[in-house]
Amino acid sequence: MKIAAKNLSRVFNVGSSRIGAVDDVSFEIDDPEFIAIIGPSGSGKSTLLNLIGLNDRPTSGKVLIDDVDPWQLSNSERRRIRRLRMGFIFQTFNLLPTLDAVENVEIPMAFTRKSQSEQRERALYLLDAVGLQRRARHRPRQLSMGEMQRVAIARALANKPEVIVADEPTGELDSKTGQEILSLLSDVNRKERTLILVATHDEKIVEAADRIYTIHDGRLI
């Protein structure tokens, strides 16, 4: 997947003020690299990821996916890109508490043509890949934070995405567990040739990255 930002900006109106969370950002990625986006809190990292992941619409400028502006496509076509070509990992995991681990991993596959048995087989395979097959029937409250993040990684991989967008994936974890999550992401990047985009404060992730983007006050430095 080729991703490009062209003079990308996102402005939020807060009362009578206009806050530029992302300000005239341009870059291009066309290789399955491991990319870290760093910067202080409030610098625009998460907003930039939301724009790249098509969760938010630019105020001006463009995000291009394979040279196509997804905001010129229909809502269903844009959702299809997000569901089938992208995977998402969040700092707070975003697992559904009423579903067990295998059911959480199955969620992205509900919109595909896979049968229920194929979805279950894929979900169990992914849980095994992240070392959690024995915990497949446990709900999030029965899992440690590191285990919940492993489930979230398995869920992100459900549809074999071309890019994984991860927002502070180790932010809630201790250093040992964070290192394990980093190793998992690095393996996905190398073995699956998946582009990894990570917003992070974690120095270990920064050290492991192929490329680093620094953002400050909404602008890439």
Secondary structure, 3 states (H helix, E strand, C coil): CCEEEEEEEEEEEECCEEEEEEEEEEEEECCCCEEEEECCCCCCHHHHHHHHCCCCCCCEEEEEECCECHHHCCHHHHHHHHHHHEEEECCCCCCCCCCCHHHHHHHHHHHCCCCHHHHHHHHHHHHHHCCCHHHCCCCHHHCCHHHHHHHHHHHHCCCCCCEEEEECCCCCCCHHHHHHHHHHHHHHHHHCCCEEEEECCCHHHHHHCCEEEEEECCEEC
